[in-house]
């Protein structure tokens, strides 16, 4: 099999995992509903309304409060991540049959949900299109966020560049063709290939132990809540330093 075919296979593998996770109930977060729910108990209505219309930081919510809310969201989803046995018990060849293991889709469901919540509390516009369809552009955008969580080369830089351009245009919703327009389409595909390759190998557990050294001694039958916390915190720290969070 040629290198090009292998690359396409890896991208297809990871795309299938994300689509399976996105098909689960509650995978897509409505920005306005999430912000209203998180902020209403903490701030007066005028601040909440402005946070939704513009961003939490522009509504006058300081970084300490945003950090507190973000950490609370991470804590909630960390508690929801039960043992994910796909690391040690992933059946060989699942990507060939096209059936995504339930544990794998469950883990990435939490990943997808937390990245949306962290994005919105740090000033990002709505990530999905108006019809909430899972189009290729939206999928690739999510992959860039996930790439930051996994420490993929170039993902953090690409997300930073995208944040600068989004901030300059004051967008309410990311356009469908955002990745093509902003020149990070290729990077998103590279990230999908990079993670997809790891998902098709039995050495995925060893890969994660190297990517997240702190938990190398804890990985056995699955990713523990510690790995999820570290991945989410990596994204949170990156987002809080981007222009959109200012």
VEXPATI-835731 format. One record per residue (C-alpha): x, y, z. Coordinates in steps of 0.5 Angstrom, whole numbers, padded with zeros to 4 digits, always signed. Each point is the difference from the previous one (the first is absolute). Last residue first. Layout:
REM VEXPATI-835731
XYZ/...
REM end
This chain:
REM VEXPATI-835731
-0016+0078+0052/-0003-0007-0001/-0001+0001-0008/+0008+0002+0000/+0002-0007+0003/+0003-0001+0006/-0006-0003+0004/+0000-0005-0006/+0006-0003+0001/+0000-0001+0007/-0007-0003-0001/+0002-0005-0005/+0006-0002+0004/-0005-0001+0006/-0005-0004-0004/+0006-0005-0002/+0002+0000+0007/-0007-0001+0003/-0001-0006-0005/+0006-0003+0002/-0001+0000+0007/-0007-0003-0001/+0003-0006-0002/+0001-0003-0007/-0001-0007-0001/+0002-0007+0003/+0007+0002+0002/+0002+0007+0000/+0002+0003+0007/+0008-0001+0000/+0000+0005-0007/-0005+0005+0004/+0005+0006+0000/+0004-0002-0006/-0006+0002-0005/+0002-0001-0007/+0005-0005+0002/-0006-0004+0004/-0004+0001-0006/+0004-0003-0005/+0001-0006+0005/-0008-0001+0000/+0000+0001-0007/+0005-0005-0002/-0006-0005-0002/+0000+0004-0006/-0006+0003-0004/-0002+0006+0005/+0007+0002-0001/+0000+0001-0007/-0007+0004+0000/+0004+0005+0005/+0005+0002-0005/-0005-0001-0006/-0005+0005+0003/+0006+0004+0002/+0002+0001-0007/-0007+0001-0002/-0001+0006+0004/+0007+0003-0002/-0002-0001-0007/-0006+0004+0001/+0003+0005+0004/+0000+0006-0005/-0005+0005+0003/-0005-0001-0006/+0001-0007-0001/-0001-0001+0008/-0006+0004+0001/-0004-0002-0006/-0006-0001+0004/+0001+0007+0003/+0001+0000+0008/-0006+0003+0003/-0001+0007+0003/+0007+0002-0003/+0003+0007+0003/+0005+0000-0007/+0006+0002+0004/-0001-0005+0005/-0002-0006-0005/+0007+0002-0003/+0004+0000+0006/-0004-0007+0003/+0002-0003-0007/+0008+0001+0001/-0001-0002+0007/-0003-0007-0002/+0005-0001-0005/+0006+0001+0005/-0003-0005+0005/-0001-0005-0006/+0007+0001-0003/+0002-0007+0003/-0005-0004+0004/+0000+0001+0007/-0006-0004+0001/-0005+0005+0003/+0003+0005-0005/-0002-0005-0006/-0007-0001+0003/-0001+0007-0001/+0003-0001-0007/-0005-0006-0001/-0006+0004+0002/+0002+0005-0006/+0000-0006-0005/-0006-0003+0002/-0004+0007-0001/+0003+0001-0007/-0002-0007-0001/-0007+0001+0001/-0003-0003+0007/-0007+0004-0001/-0002+0005+0005/-0004+0004-0005/+0003+0006+0002/+0007-0002-0001/+0004-0003+0007/+0005+0004+0003/-0004+0005+0003/+0005+0006+0002/+0006-0001+0004/+0001+0005+0006/+0003-0004+0005/-0006-0003+0004/-0002-0002-0007/+0006-0004-0002/+0000-0003+0007/-0007-0003-0001/+0001-0002-0007/+0007-0004+0002/-0004-0003+0006/-0005-0003-0005/+0004-0003-0005/+0005-0003+0005/-0006-0003+0004/-0003-0003-0006/+0008-0002-0002/-0001-0005+0006/-0006-0003-0002/+0001-0001-0007/+0006-0004+0002/-0004-0004+0006/-0005-0002-0005/+0005-0003-0005/-0001+0003-0007/-0002-0005-0005/+0003+0002-0007/+0002-0008-0001/+0007+0003-0002/+0000+0005+0006/-0001-0006+0005/+0006-0004-0003/+0002-0002+0007/-0005+0001+0005/+0002+0005+0005/+0001-0003+0007/+0006+0004+0003/-0001+0007-0003/-0007-0001-0001/-0002-0002+0007/-0002+0007+0002/-0001+0000+0007/-0006+0005+0002/+0001+0007-0003/-0006+0004+0004/+0004+0002+0005/+0005+0004-0005/-0006+0003-0003/-0002+0003+0006/+0007+0002+0002/+0001+0003-0006/-0006+0004+0000/+0002+0003+0007/+0007+0002-0003/-0003+0004-0005/-0004+0003+0005/+0005+0002+0004/+0005+0002-0005/-0006+0005-0003/+0000+0003+0007/+0007+0001+0001/+0001+0003-0007/-0005+0005+0001/-0008+0001-0002/+0000+0007-0003/-0005-0002-0005/+0005+0001-0005/+0004-0006+0004/-0007-0004-0001/-0001+0001-0007/-0004+0004-0005/-0008-0001+0000/+0001-0006+0005/+0004+0004+0005/-0004+0006-0001/-0006-0004+0002/+0003-0003+0006/+0003+0007+0002/-0007+0003+0000/-0003-0006+0003/+0004+0001+0007/+0006-0005+0001/+0001-0007+0003/-0006-0004+0000/-0001+0003-0007/+0007-0002-0003/+0000-0007-0001/-0007-0001-0002/+0000+0006-0005/+0007-0002-0003/-0002-0007-0001/-0007+0002-0003/+0003+0006-0005/+0006-0005-0002/-0005-0006-0002/+0004-0006+0001/+0001-0006-0005/+0001-0007+0004/-0006+0000+0004/-0003-0006-0003/+0005-0005-0004/+0001+0002-0007/+0006+0004+0001/+0004-0006+0003/-0001-0004-0006/+0001+0005-0005/+0007+0001+0004/+0002-0007+0000/-0002+0000-0007/+0005+0006-0002/+0005-0003+0004/+0000-0006-0004/-0001+0003-0007/+0006+0005+0002/+0004-0007+0001/-0002-0003-0006/+0001+0006-0005/+0007+0000+0003/+0001-0007-0001/-0002+0001-0008/+0005+0006-0001/+0005-0005+0003/-0001-0005-0005/-0003-0007+0002/
REM end
